[in-house]
């Protein structure tokens, strides 16, 4: 039976959580804006399995590569269809931001799906998790976020999950410089141009789930021990 950690909106907002998990520290968010203590917008129900490791041999590698992944199920128990577009970011304790699934071979997803084919019968690749999510358990969606283990070499890390709530706030940028262009065009390593914000007038903060984990200090034990959850909470990010 899979072990799921259920994120319940009301329990998180009031600082209580059942099932032996760490209670979210809502009061510790800091001096910035905090989520509303009671829901003020739509919100999806999100269940997840703590991050795990998997070794997969992909094309071009002489030996199996190690990956971290987090399985999840999302359900829309609201009153209308919502467009589900999740973002998973892993931040190490030295403040490196590692996006999920970037350039990872589909073979890795296939290996994860094979490992969990009994408990997660309807697991879909991350790209197929995106889209309209209809109301009810019958339309629940199962997918996974994946990271390269080589990128996670610190003892603690935090996973931020956005796209679960419609709550957002727009704040003025105190560092905005009048007369300076707000955006610029950059070219990546593949020669693809994109527009990035460099001097925004405002920032948009969205209600985001924060999951903080700690790993064993010794690398030799990391293949056998799951990371321990330090805390979970909603923040504006």
C-alpha positions as protocol buffer text, in pm:
chain_id: "A"
residue {
  index: 1
  type: UNK
  ca { x: 0 y: 0 z: 0 }
}
residue {
  index: 2
  type: UNK
  ca { x: 141 y: 339 z: -90 }
}
residue {
  index: 3
  type: UNK
  ca { x: 206 y: 587 z: 188 }
}
residue {
  index: 4
  type: UNK
  ca { x: 47 y: 920 z: 101 }
}
residue {
  index: 5
  type: UNK
  ca { x: 84 y: 1247 z: 285 }
}
residue {
  index: 6
  type: UNK
  ca { x: -241 y: 1437 z: 247 }
}
residue {
  index: 7
  type: UNK
  ca { x: -237 y: 1813 z: 238 }
}
residue {
  index: 8
  type: UNK
  ca { x: -571 y: 1930 z: 377 }
}
residue {
  index: 9
  type: UNK
  ca { x: -651 y: 2296 z: 327 }
}
residue {
  index: 10
  type: UNK
  ca { x: -826 y: 2366 z: 653 }
}
residue {
  index: 11
  type: UNK
  ca { x: -582 y: 2167 z: 866 }
}
residue {
  index: 12
  type: UNK
  ca { x: -283 y: 2342 z: 715 }
}
residue {
  index: 13
  type: UNK
  ca { x: -435 y: 2682 z: 763 }
}
residue {
  index: 14
  type: UNK
  ca { x: -504 y: 2618 z: 1130 }
}
residue {
  index: 15
  type: UNK
  ca { x: -172 y: 2451 z: 1206 }
}
residue {
  index: 16
  type: UNK
  ca { x: -289 y: 2093 z: 1257 }
}
residue {
  index: 17
  type: UNK
  ca { x: -217 y: 1780 z: 1055 }
}
residue {
  index: 18
  type: UNK
  ca { x: -303 y: 1417 z: 1122 }
}
residue {
  index: 19
  type: UNK
  ca { x: -111 y: 1106 z: 1033 }
}
residue {
  index: 20
  type: UNK
  ca { x: 211 y: 1170 z: 1227 }
}
residue {
  index: 21
  type: UNK
  ca { x: 340 y: 1443 z: 994 }
}
residue {
  index: 22
  type: UNK
  ca { x: 506 y: 1761 z: 1111 }
}
residue {
  index: 23
  type: UNK
  ca { x: 254 y: 2036 z: 1174 }
}
residue {
  index: 24
  type: UNK
  ca { x: 297 y: 2324 z: 930 }
}
residue {
  index: 25
  type: UNK
  ca { x: 436 y: 2640 z: 1088 }
}
residue {
  index: 26
  type: UNK
  ca { x: 211 y: 2902 z: 936 }
}
residue {
  index: 27
  type: UNK
  ca { x: 332 y: 3168 z: 1180 }
}
residue {
  index: 28
  type: UNK
  ca { x: 690 y: 3115 z: 1064 }
}
residue {
  index: 29
  type: UNK
  ca { x: 636 y: 3234 z: 709 }
}
residue {
  index: 30
  type: UNK
  ca { x: 812 y: 3562 z: 781 }
}
residue {
  index: 31
  type: UNK
  ca { x: 733 y: 3930 z: 747 }
}
residue {
  index: 32
  type: UNK
  ca { x: 596 y: 3905 z: 393 }
}
residue {
  index: 33
  type: UNK
  ca { x: 237 y: 3841 z: 287 }
}
residue {
  index: 34
  type: UNK
  ca { x: 80 y: 3522 z: 416 }
}
residue {
  index: 35
  type: UNK
  ca { x: -195 y: 3308 z: 267 }
}
residue {
  index: 36
  type: UNK
  ca { x: -544 y: 3373 z: 394 }
}
residue {
  index: 37
  type: UNK
  ca { x: -618 y: 3160 z: 705 }
}
residue {
  index: 38
  type: UNK
  ca { x: -937 y: 3045 z: 531 }
}
residue {
  index: 39
  type: UNK
  ca { x: -963 y: 2964 z: 157 }
}
residue {
  index: 40
  type: UNK
  ca { x: -1050 y: 3269 z: -55 }
}
residue {
  index: 41
  type: UNK
  ca { x: -1006 y: 3103 z: -395 }
}
residue {
  index: 42
  type: UNK
  ca { x: -1025 y: 2762 z: -556 }
}
residue {
  index: 43
  type: UNK
  ca { x: -784 y: 2497 z: -432 }
}
residue {
  index: 44
  type: UNK
  ca { x: -701 y: 2144 z: -544 }
}
residue {
  index: 45
  type: UNK
  ca { x: -653 y: 1847 z: -311 }
}
residue {
  index: 46
  type: UNK
  ca { x: -294 y: 1727 z: -336 }
}
residue {
  index: 47
  type: UNK
  ca { x: -153 y: 1396 z: -206 }
}
residue {
  index: 48
  type: UNK
  ca { x: 209 y: 1298 z: -243 }
}
residue {
  index: 49
  type: UNK
  ca { x: 461 y: 1026 z: -167 }
}
residue {
  index: 50
  type: UNK
  ca { x: 784 y: 1147 z: -1 }
}
residue {
  index: 51
  type: UNK
  ca { x: 1075 y: 1182 z: -248 }
}
residue {
  index: 52
  type: UNK
  ca { x: 1248 y: 857 z: -341 }
}
residue {
  index: 53
  type: UNK
  ca { x: 1553 y: 757 z: -543 }
}
residue {
  index: 54
  type: UNK
  ca { x: 1577 y: 540 z: -852 }
}
residue {
  index: 55
  type: UNK
  ca { x: 1873 y: 423 z: -1061 }
}
residue {
  index: 56
  type: UNK
  ca { x: 1812 y: 416 z: -1437 }
}
residue {
  index: 57
  type: UNK
  ca { x: 2050 y: 347 z: -1722 }
}
residue {
  index: 58
  type: UNK
  ca { x: 1979 y: 591 z: -2002 }
}
residue {
  index: 59
  type: UNK
  ca { x: 2123 y: 616 z: -2352 }
}
residue {
  index: 60
  type: UNK
  ca { x: 2479 y: 749 z: -2359 }
}
residue {
  index: 61
  type: UNK
  ca { x: 2564 y: 657 z: -1998 }
}
residue {
  index: 62
  type: UNK
  ca { x: 2801 y: 378 z: -1898 }
}
residue {
  index: 63
  type: UNK
  ca { x: 2637 y: 320 z: -1563 }
}
residue {
  index: 64
  type: UNK
  ca { x: 2292 y: 380 z: -1410 }
}
residue {
  index: 65
  type: UNK
  ca { x: 2210 y: 741 z: -1327 }
}
residue {
  index: 66
  type: UNK
  ca { x: 2041 y: 832 z: -997 }
}
residue {
  index: 67
  type: UNK
  ca { x: 1723 y: 1041 z: -986 }
}
residue {
  index: 68
  type: UNK
  ca { x: 1492 y: 1172 z: -714 }
}
residue {
  index: 69
  type: UNK
  ca { x: 1119 y: 1164 z: -780 }
}
residue {
  index: 70
  type: UNK
  ca { x: 795 y: 1252 z: -602 }
}
residue {
  index: 71
  type: UNK
  ca { x: 471 y: 1078 z: -697 }
}
residue {
  index: 72
  type: UNK
  ca { x: 148 y: 1269 z: -649 }
}
residue {
  index: 73
  type: UNK
  ca { x: -227 y: 1258 z: -700 }
}
residue {
  index: 74
  type: UNK
  ca { x: -434 y: 1572 z: -752 }
}
residue {
  index: 75
  type: UNK
  ca { x: -813 y: 1594 z: -726 }
}
residue {
  index: 76
  type: UNK
  ca { x: -1047 y: 1881 z: -800 }
}
residue {
  index: 77
  type: UNK
  ca { x: -1318 y: 1878 z: -532 }
}
residue {
  index: 78
  type: UNK
  ca { x: -1435 y: 2229 z: -614 }
}
residue {
  index: 79
  type: UNK
  ca { x: -1736 y: 2348 z: -811 }
}
residue {
  index: 80
  type: UNK
  ca { x: -1583 y: 2400 z: -1156 }
}
residue {
  index: 81
  type: UNK
  ca { x: -1318 y: 2261 z: -1390 }
}
residue {
  index: 82
  type: UNK
  ca { x: -973 y: 2412 z: -1326 }
}
residue {
  index: 83
  type: UNK
  ca { x: -668 y: 2424 z: -1549 }
}
residue {
  index: 84
  type: UNK
  ca { x: -394 y: 2228 z: -1374 }
}
residue {
  index: 85
  type: UNK
  ca { x: -44 y: 2359 z: -1447 }
}
residue {
  index: 86
  type: UNK
  ca { x: 183 y: 2252 z: -1159 }
}
residue {
  index: 87
  type: UNK
  ca { x: 533 y: 2383 z: -1097 }
}
residue {
  index: 88
  type: UNK
  ca { x: 775 y: 2185 z: -882 }
}
residue {
  index: 89
  type: UNK
  ca { x: 1098 y: 2354 z: -774 }
}
residue {
  index: 90
  type: UNK
  ca { x: 1359 y: 2201 z: -547 }
}
residue {
  index: 91
  type: UNK
  ca { x: 1578 y: 2448 z: -356 }
}
residue {
  index: 92
  type: UNK
  ca { x: 1893 y: 2322 z: -183 }
}
residue {
  index: 93
  type: UNK
  ca { x: 2020 y: 2469 z: 144 }
}
residue {
  index: 94
  type: UNK
  ca { x: 2283 y: 2663 z: -53 }
}
residue {
  index: 95
  type: UNK
  ca { x: 1993 y: 2831 z: -242 }
}
residue {
  index: 96
  type: UNK
  ca { x: 2033 y: 2658 z: -577 }
}
residue {
  index: 97
  type: UNK
  ca { x: 1696 y: 2635 z: -754 }
}
residue {
  index: 98
  type: UNK
  ca { x: 1651 y: 2308 z: -945 }
}
residue {
  index: 99
  type: UNK
  ca { x: 1348 y: 2287 z: -1177 }
}
residue {
  index: 100
  type: UNK
  ca { x: 1186 y: 1951 z: -1232 }
}
residue {
  index: 101
  type: UNK
  ca { x: 1204 y: 1723 z: -1536 }
}
residue {
  index: 102
  type: UNK
  ca { x: 1441 y: 1947 z: -1735 }
}
residue {
  index: 103
  type: UNK
  ca { x: 1608 y: 1738 z: -2006 }
}
residue {
  index: 104
  type: UNK
  ca { x: 1536 y: 1407 z: -1829 }
}
residue {
  index: 105
  type: UNK
  ca { x: 1495 y: 1105 z: -2056 }
}
residue {
  index: 106
  type: UNK
  ca { x: 1146 y: 950 z: -2088 }
}
residue {
  index: 107
  type: UNK
  ca { x: 1314 y: 622 z: -1994 }
}
residue {
  index: 108
  type: UNK
  ca { x: 1330 y: 747 z: -1635 }
}
residue {
  index: 109
  type: UNK
  ca { x: 954 y: 797 z: -1622 }
}
residue {
  index: 110
  type: UNK
  ca { x: 902 y: 451 z: -1773 }
}
residue {
  index: 111
  type: UNK
  ca { x: 1114 y: 299 z: -1494 }
}
residue {
  index: 112
  type: UNK
  ca { x: 918 y: 485 z: -1226 }
}
residue {
  index: 113
  type: UNK
  ca { x: 587 y: 378 z: -1378 }
}
residue {
  index: 114
  type: UNK
  ca { x: 700 y: 15 z: -1387 }
}
residue {
  index: 115
  type: UNK
  ca { x: 809 y: 30 z: -1021 }
}
residue {
  index: 116
  type: UNK
  ca { x: 470 y: 169 z: -907 }
}
residue {
  index: 117
  type: UNK
  ca { x: 237 y: 9 z: -1162 }
}
residue {
  index: 118
  type: UNK
  ca { x: 25 y: -155 z: -892 }
}
residue {
  index: 119
  type: UNK
  ca { x: -32 y: 143 z: -662 }
}
residue {
  index: 120
  type: UNK
  ca { x: -36 y: 406 z: -940 }
}
residue {
  index: 121
  type: UNK
  ca { x: -224 y: 240 z: -1223 }
}
residue {
  index: 122
  type: UNK
  ca { x: -299 y: 565 z: -1405 }
}
residue {
  index: 123
  type: UNK
  ca { x: 38 y: 738 z: -1377 }
}
residue {
  index: 124
  type: UNK
  ca { x: 97 y: 983 z: -1664 }
}
residue {
  index: 125
  type: UNK
  ca { x: 416 y: 1168 z: -1766 }
}
residue {
  index: 126
  type: UNK
  ca { x: 456 y: 1523 z: -1629 }
}
residue {
  index: 127
  type: UNK
  ca { x: 371 y: 1678 z: -1966 }
}
residue {
  index: 128
  type: UNK
  ca { x: 38 y: 1493 z: -1974 }
}
residue {
  index: 129
  type: UNK
  ca { x: -55 y: 1599 z: -1621 }
}
residue {
  index: 130
  type: UNK
  ca { x: -109 y: 1954 z: -1748 }
}
residue {
  index: 131
  type: UNK
  ca { x: -456 y: 2047 z: -1862 }
}
residue {
  index: 132
  type: UNK
  ca { x: -820 y: 2089 z: -1756 }
}
residue {
  index: 133
  type: UNK
  ca { x: -902 y: 1900 z: -1436 }
}
residue {
  index: 134
  type: UNK
  ca { x: -1269 y: 1817 z: -1398 }
}
residue {
  index: 135
  type: UNK
  ca { x: -1452 y: 1790 z: -1066 }
}
residue {
  index: 136
  type: UNK
  ca { x: -1456 y: 1463 z: -873 }
}
residue {
  index: 137
  type: UNK
  ca { x: -1246 y: 1163 z: -776 }
}
residue {
  index: 138
  type: UNK
  ca { x: -1319 y: 996 z: -1110 }
}
residue {
  index: 139
  type: UNK
  ca { x: -1099 y: 1259 z: -1277 }
}
residue {
  index: 140
  type: UNK
  ca { x: -810 y: 1243 z: -1029 }
}
residue {
  index: 141
  type: UNK
  ca { x: -470 y: 1275 z: -1199 }
}
residue {
  index: 142
  type: UNK
  ca { x: -155 y: 1083 z: -1104 }
}
residue {
  index: 143
  type: UNK
  ca { x: 190 y: 1199 z: -1210 }
}
residue {
  index: 144
  type: UNK
  ca { x: 544 y: 1255 z: -1087 }
}
residue {
  index: 145
  type: UNK
  ca { x: 811 y: 1524 z: -1048 }
}
residue {
  index: 146
  type: UNK
  ca { x: 1169 y: 1414 z: -1125 }
}
residue {
  index: 147
  type: UNK
  ca { x: 1512 y: 1563 z: -1047 }
}
residue {
  index: 148
  type: UNK
  ca { x: 1869 y: 1450 z: -1109 }
}
residue {
  index: 149
  type: UNK
  ca { x: 2030 y: 1327 z: -786 }
}
residue {
  index: 150
  type: UNK
  ca { x: 2364 y: 1485 z: -883 }
}
residue {
  index: 151
  type: UNK
  ca { x: 2201 y: 1825 z: -839 }
}
residue {
  index: 152
  type: UNK
  ca { x: 2097 y: 1746 z: -480 }
}
residue {
  index: 153
  type: UNK
  ca { x: 2415 y: 1719 z: -279 }
}
residue {
  index: 154
  type: UNK
  ca { x: 2316 y: 1903 z: 40 }
}
residue {
  index: 155
  type: UNK
  ca { x: 2174 y: 1769 z: 365 }
}
residue {
  index: 156
  type: UNK
  ca { x: 1849 y: 1963 z: 344 }
}
residue {
  index: 157
  type: UNK
  ca { x: 1628 y: 2075 z: 60 }
}
residue {
  index: 158
  type: UNK
  ca { x: 1284 y: 2225 z: 9 }
}
residue {
  index: 159
  type: UNK
  ca { x: 1027 y: 2145 z: -258 }
}
residue {
  index: 160
  type: UNK
  ca { x: 787 y: 2420 z: -366 }
}
residue {
  index: 161
  type: UNK
  ca { x: 465 y: 2316 z: -540 }
}
residue {
  index: 162
  type: UNK
  ca { x: 258 y: 2585 z: -709 }
}
residue {
  index: 163
  type: UNK
  ca { x: -48 y: 2564 z: -928 }
}
residue {
  index: 164
  type: UNK
  ca { x: -265 y: 2414 z: -654 }
}
residue {
  index: 165
  type: UNK
  ca { x: -454 y: 2731 z: -560 }
}
residue {
  index: 166
  type: UNK
  ca { x: -595 y: 3039 z: -726 }
}
residue {
  index: 167
  type: UNK
  ca { x: -497 y: 3267 z: -437 }
}
residue {
  index: 168
  type: UNK
  ca { x: -251 y: 3535 z: -552 }
}
residue {
  index: 169
  type: UNK
  ca { x: -139 y: 3885 z: -457 }
}
residue {
  index: 170
  type: UNK
  ca { x: 24 y: 4159 z: -659 }
}
residue {
  index: 171
  type: UNK
  ca { x: 290 y: 4367 z: -484 }
}
residue {
  index: 172
  type: UNK
  ca { x: 480 y: 4675 z: -595 }
}
residue {
  index: 173
  type: UNK
  ca { x: 848 y: 4620 z: -660 }
}
residue {
  index: 174
  type: UNK
  ca { x: 1038 y: 4850 z: -419 }
}
residue {
  index: 175
  type: UNK
  ca { x: 1347 y: 4821 z: -640 }
}
residue {
  index: 176
  type: UNK
  ca { x: 1170 y: 4928 z: -960 }
}
residue {
  index: 177
  type: UNK
  ca { x: 1372 y: 5185 z: -1159 }
}
residue {
  index: 178
  type: UNK
  ca { x: 1166 y: 5428 z: -1369 }
}
residue {
  index: 179
  type: UNK
  ca { x: 1303 y: 5475 z: -1718 }
}
residue {
  index: 180
  type: UNK
  ca { x: 1481 y: 5137 z: -1721 }
}
residue {
  index: 181
  type: UNK
  ca { x: 1335 y: 4869 z: -1956 }
}
residue {
  index: 182
  type: UNK
  ca { x: 1121 y: 4618 z: -1773 }
}
residue {
  index: 183
  type: UNK
  ca { x: 1221 y: 4324 z: -1995 }
}
residue {
  index: 184
  type: UNK
  ca { x: 1505 y: 4211 z: -2217 }
}
residue {
  index: 185
  type: UNK
  ca { x: 1553 y: 3940 z: -2480 }
}
residue {
  index: 186
  type: UNK
  ca { x: 1809 y: 3668 z: -2409 }
}
residue {
  index: 187
  type: UNK
  ca { x: 1932 y: 3375 z: -2615 }
}
residue {
  index: 188
  type: UNK
  ca { x: 1989 y: 3035 z: -2451 }
}
residue {
  index: 189
  type: UNK
  ca { x: 2252 y: 2772 z: -2533 }
}
residue {
  index: 190
  type: UNK
  ca { x: 2031 y: 2633 z: -2813 }
}
residue {
  index: 191
  type: UNK
  ca { x: 1996 y: 2974 z: -2974 }
}
residue {
  index: 192
  type: UNK
  ca { x: 1632 y: 3014 z: -2871 }
}
residue {
  index: 193
  type: UNK
  ca { x: 1531 y: 3368 z: -2782 }
}
residue {
  index: 194
  type: UNK
  ca { x: 1302 y: 3447 z: -2493 }
}
residue {
  index: 195
  type: UNK
  ca { x: 1191 y: 3756 z: -2308 }
}
residue {
  index: 196
  type: UNK
  ca { x: 1279 y: 3780 z: -1939 }
}
residue {
  index: 197
  type: UNK
  ca { x: 1174 y: 4033 z: -1675 }
}
residue {
  index: 198
  type: UNK
  ca { x: 1462 y: 4241 z: -1539 }
}
residue {
  index: 199
  type: UNK
  ca { x: 1289 y: 4546 z: -1389 }
}
residue {
  index: 200
  type: UNK
  ca { x: 927 y: 4458 z: -1309 }
}
residue {
  index: 201
  type: UNK
  ca { x: 689 y: 4718 z: -1169 }
}
residue {
  index: 202
  type: UNK
  ca { x: 507 y: 4452 z: -969 }
}
residue {
  index: 203
  type: UNK
  ca { x: 553 y: 4099 z: -836 }
}
residue {
  index: 204
  type: UNK
  ca { x: 281 y: 3835 z: -834 }
}
residue {
  index: 205
  type: UNK
  ca { x: 291 y: 3604 z: -532 }
}
residue {
  index: 206
  type: UNK
  ca { x: 95 y: 3280 z: -547 }
}
residue {
  index: 207
  type: UNK
  ca { x: -14 y: 3043 z: -275 }
}
residue {
  index: 208
  type: UNK
  ca { x: 247 y: 2768 z: -276 }
}
residue {
  index: 209
  type: UNK
  ca { x: 299 y: 2445 z: -83 }
}
residue {
  index: 210
  type: UNK
  ca { x: 640 y: 2428 z: 89 }
}
residue {
  index: 211
  type: UNK
  ca { x: 782 y: 2086 z: 187 }
}
residue {
  index: 212
  type: UNK
  ca { x: 1112 y: 2087 z: 378 }
}
residue {
  index: 213
  type: UNK
  ca { x: 1327 y: 1771 z: 399 }
}
residue {
  index: 214
  type: UNK
  ca { x: 1652 y: 1654 z: 558 }
}
residue {
  index: 215
  type: UNK
  ca { x: 1882 y: 1381 z: 426 }
}
residue {
  index: 216
  type: UNK
  ca { x: 2132 y: 1162 z: 616 }
}
residue {
  index: 217
  type: UNK
  ca { x: 2465 y: 1338 z: 648 }
}
residue {
  index: 218
  type: UNK
  ca { x: 2659 y: 1043 z: 507 }
}
residue {
  index: 219
  type: UNK
  ca { x: 2630 y: 980 z: 133 }
}
residue {
  index: 220
  type: UNK
  ca { x: 2662 y: 603 z: 185 }
}
residue {
  index: 221
  type: UNK
  ca { x: 2320 y: 582 z: 353 }
}
residue {
  index: 222
  type: UNK
  ca { x: 2125 y: 792 z: 105 }
}
residue {
  index: 223
  type: UNK
  ca { x: 2046 y: 496 z: -119 }
}
residue {
  index: 224
  type: UNK
  ca { x: 1857 y: 324 z: 163 }
}
residue {
  index: 225
  type: UNK
  ca { x: 1692 y: 598 z: 373 }
}
residue {
  index: 226
  type: UNK
  ca { x: 1407 y: 821 z: 263 }
}
residue {
  index: 227
  type: UNK
  ca { x: 1441 y: 1193 z: 338 }
}
residue {
  index: 228
  type: UNK
  ca { x: 1265 y: 1301 z: 658 }
}
residue {
  index: 229
  type: UNK
  ca { x: 996 y: 1568 z: 639 }
}
residue {
  index: 230
  type: UNK
  ca { x: 1084 y: 1864 z: 860 }
}
residue {
  index: 231
  type: UNK
  ca { x: 771 y: 2064 z: 793 }
}
residue {
  index: 232
  type: UNK
  ca { x: 498 y: 2154 z: 548 }
}
residue {
  index: 233
  type: UNK
  ca { x: 312 y: 2482 z: 512 }
}
residue {
  index: 234
  type: UNK
  ca { x: 142 y: 2717 z: 270 }
}
residue {
  index: 235
  type: UNK
  ca { x: 333 y: 3032 z: 179 }
}
residue {
  index: 236
  type: UNK
  ca { x: 301 y: 3316 z: -70 }
}
residue {
  index: 237
  type: UNK
  ca { x: 584 y: 3287 z: -321 }
}
